[in-house]
Amino acid sequence: MRTIAFIPARGGSKSIPLKNIKQFCGKPLIYWTIKAALESKLVDNVVVATDSDEIENTVKHFFLKDVDVYRRDESNAQDTSSTESVILEFINNTNRQLSKDNILLIQATSPLLTSTDLNKGIELFKNNDSVISCVRSKRFFWSEEGKPLNYDYKNRPRRQDFDGLLMENGAFYINSIKNILEFKNRISGKIGVSLMSEYTAVEIDEEEDWIVAESLMQKFILKNKLKINKIKLFVTDVDGVLTDAGMYYSESGDELKKFNTHDGMAFQLLRDKGVKTGIVTSENTKIVQNRAKKLKVDYLYQGKEHKGKLNAVLDICKSENIHIDEVAYIGDDINCYELLSSVGIAACPSNALDKIKGIKGIYILNKKGGEGVVREFCEKVLFKD
């Protein structure tokens, strides 16, 4: 029996065009729910169901393992289409045996969802036919006729003494495929209610909602993002970062590079904090090999261009059993773009290319390449109190 995280993401949002891949806290919105599902050890596979080329390409660009894209039929991607219709389409059109599997339906517009929430829901599902996520609302509700619906206004309770009501927040639903096929509904039978934090009740429908949701994301989910215990691997480029990108030659024609001793101490500081280190560069020289040895880096990849750099770091992540969000990287040129756009913390020297400095959420350091940018990055970003 497997649990499939199923994330519908159509491209036809009217209020916010292509909402599901609009930048949210530095990443496409859908990235956050995919990340939550992948971080749950109780989820076996993630499926994103979309009708959009843009959304499909964005998801594939994440280069995440165990994430598949299902192209939903246009008839099930209309404003009037139900979520159940695309779930049933997926079940009926999938060749693999699903009859004993479970569907964990996740809404892409719920970025405040975490793997902890999902694990709690999946555990609850063991004793129920289906599960729905809710928040506890301690608001007082009234009817249009002027009648209180959930409290006695003559004996107004204090908030701390008021149980309130459980409100569906739309973050996730869990049901067996067998039940979905029988009842044509995301929930059925004995329904378990999995409580999530009250702040997850926010709905992202308008631009104003987006601002509120990003603020909540920063406060409750990403507040510890820059703490050193969240970073397990530090990686850097060479030319333009560890060096000034200058080309120096001796009279005999030997190529020389100028490194900064302050960066050497930065690598020592990283080791002292238990952070693995690596160098990924497009060049392939003995000079870099010797410098990497002196710095005692854990990983050295040479001759890597563009996606090769990203793939090299993904290989390291696999070896270390970490997520790419736990990686920090400094790069300066166009061949660093994919990797800088994927890691948890990205930074560049002050003289990096404009396209690199334009990456959402990147830290633009004060120093230029070769002036000790790794030391500055460690002291002002990673080790900042």
Secondary structure, DSSP 8 states (H G I E B T S, - for coil): --EEEEEE--S--SSSTTGGGSEETTEEHHHHHHHHHHH-TT--EEEEEES-HHHHHHHHHT--TTEEEEE--GGGSSTT--HHHHHHHHHHH--S--TT-EEEEE-TT-TT--HHHHHHHHHHHTTSSEEEEEEEE----B-TTS-BSSS-GGG---GGG---EEEEEEEEEEEEHHHHHHH-SSS-SSEEEEEE-GGGG----SHHHHHHHHHHIIIIISTTTTSGGG--EEEE-STTTTS-S--EE-TT--EE----HHHHHHHHHHHHTT-EEEEE-S---HHHHHHHHHHT-SEEE-S--THHHHHHHHHHHHHHT--GGGEEEE--SGGGHHHHTTSSEEEE-TTS-HHHHTSTT-EE-SS-TTSSHHHHHIIIIIT--
